[in-house]
Amino acid sequence: MQRVPKDPRGKGTRSPLFLLQMICCGIFCLWAVLGSLPTGWMYDIGVGEGTGQGQWPGSAASRITRQEEVEGHYRRQSPATVRGGCLVGCPLLRLRDVEWKGEHQTRARRVRRTVHIAEYQVLSSPPAWWQGLLRVFATGGAYNRYFLMGLPDGSYVCVYFDDYILLKNRLQKEGIYPTGYVRQATAQERQMLEGMAQEYEVDPGYVLDMYRHGKMSGNIDLLVRFVFAFLGACVLCFAAGFLRSWLMGLKQPQ
């Protein structure tokens, strides 16, 4: 039996393919557990059509086409939606599960630490490249992003929905967004929108909220993400083992 060469410290060397396998598994697990793996669609299975916030819009949900209609929908609290238009990313994120916000006690090596989870995360405008990477691999699992949606009259309305809908709309011809209700902007939302109103025609006082709040528990979603990470890592390890065997077969003399 051929022995693996050892380095001067007595440890076996690792092949480049093995190191690449470990790096890929680590990156995948980070993306699946903390990053932007789209799990939101699971909680919308069977939601159906209707006037409930977060349901797919039926005939009773009117489409907002002008900025002047936004305040009217707020006063009447009537269901509304928008159709696919120009999307402009806003420099603000909000927790999907707002029950996570606040201080949490954790233990690591018998040391108790306090972790603070903010309800909002503010980005630079425009977002820096490292903030995009941070969203893909660290914050995308817990936060949704705000957008400005272009309306047919050339104005914009601020919208908030589950991020997985962006991917869903890329896979179909016409962009469809859930039923929502116009509400007054919070202090953080208004501050962000007032900055964007200097460049875009948007009313900073209102947000079309199309997210079905309470549809998911952050703790359960984290468990689901761990399962996806484990299964994905197993698939990557199996594929790497198959590739390693195939490469070794090529090196065998015929």
Salt bridges, closest charged atoms under 4 A:
ASP7 OD2 - ARG9 NH2 3.88
ASP44 OD1 - ARG212 NH2 2.94
ASP44 OD2 - LYS215 NZ 2.96
GLU69 OE2 - ARG66 NE 3.54
GLU71 OE2 - ARG75 NH2 2.67
GLU119 OE2 - ARG94 NH2 2.92
GLU119 OE1 - LYS101 NZ 3.25
ASP162 OD1 - ARG96 NE 3.85
ASP162 OD2 - LYS215 NZ 2.89
ASP163 OD2 - ARG135 NH2 1.84
GLU174 OE2 - ARG83 NH1 2.74
GLU189 OE2 - ARG94 NH1 3.89
GLU189 OE2 - ARG183 NH2 2.80
ASP209 OD2 - ARG183 NE 2.93
ASP209 OD2 - HIS213 NE2 2.91
ASP221 OD2 - ARG225 NE 2.88
